[in-house]
Amino acid sequence: MAVTRERLRELIGLDEPPVALRASVIEGRGDYVVEHLTLSLGDTEVRGILTRPAHAAGRLPAILYGHSHGGAYHIGADELLEGREYLLDPLGPAFARAGYVTLCIDMPVFGARATVSEAYASKALLWHGKGLFGQMLCDHAAALTFLASRPDVDASRLGAFGISMGCTLSYWLAAMDERIAAVAHLCCFADLRTMIELGAHDGHGVYLVVPGLLNEADAGAIGALVAPRPQLICIGEADGLTPALAVERAWAETSAAYAGVPDRLELVSEPGVGHRETERMRAATLAFFARHL
């Protein structure tokens, strides 16, 4: 099943709001720097956290980080600095030490934006024929625009990364936005129709419901739109959000799009591993961005 980039943008309702920097507080942490940002996305104030190397000159490669869900609505962008129970350690410092500028913003209903519940926000949008994930992707695109505009960032070397909800944010935005030069994503790549067949779809929050999506596209077709740009997919074979059959079907569709450039698509599949990052995934991610950014 093929879908065009333009049609996917229509299904998602991707309408990027204008973005502007309102405030920045800079904090030195030895070999890296943290910037605590206040951004305006249209009429909405949004918190952002950015990490960068402490001692670097010129324009650097950058990574747009999509935070995860995990039912911890209070965390949001803090994941970049504090990590999560399914991460080896926080990625913000790790990416900064590897030479990247990395930005994460609070998604709607997370972090400083956790003023209403996921169900409350989703129901209101669904009644209008929209979805919360569409709103998240609009905001994520605006964050990418801000990141690309920074004087310390090389806009030709923009990557995207995320685990779980952040995985989906990352590769779906990469599918729709060609400014993303390379994307690495963990623990959420699976064919949604198969998830429904297996009864595994209820492991996702209602935020991910995109009205009408499965009439025209599924995960594999979305991943295929990233081609021929480099893409790293990491999954745990015992993860309830990546059942083997659902991964197999999604992979078949995405990998077909890389037939002419198979070296630009990588899969790290960990036997016996659940919904978590592994040492092998971390090493593959750092090596992937080093090659492609």
Beta strands, then each sheet from edge to edge (+ up, - down):
strand 1: 19-29
strand 2: 32-41
strand 3: 44-53
strand 4: 60-66
strand 5: 101-105
strand 6: 153-163
strand 7: 180-186
strand 8: 231-236
strand 9: 265-270
sheet 1: 1+ 2- 3+ 5- 4- 6- 7- 8- 9-
end
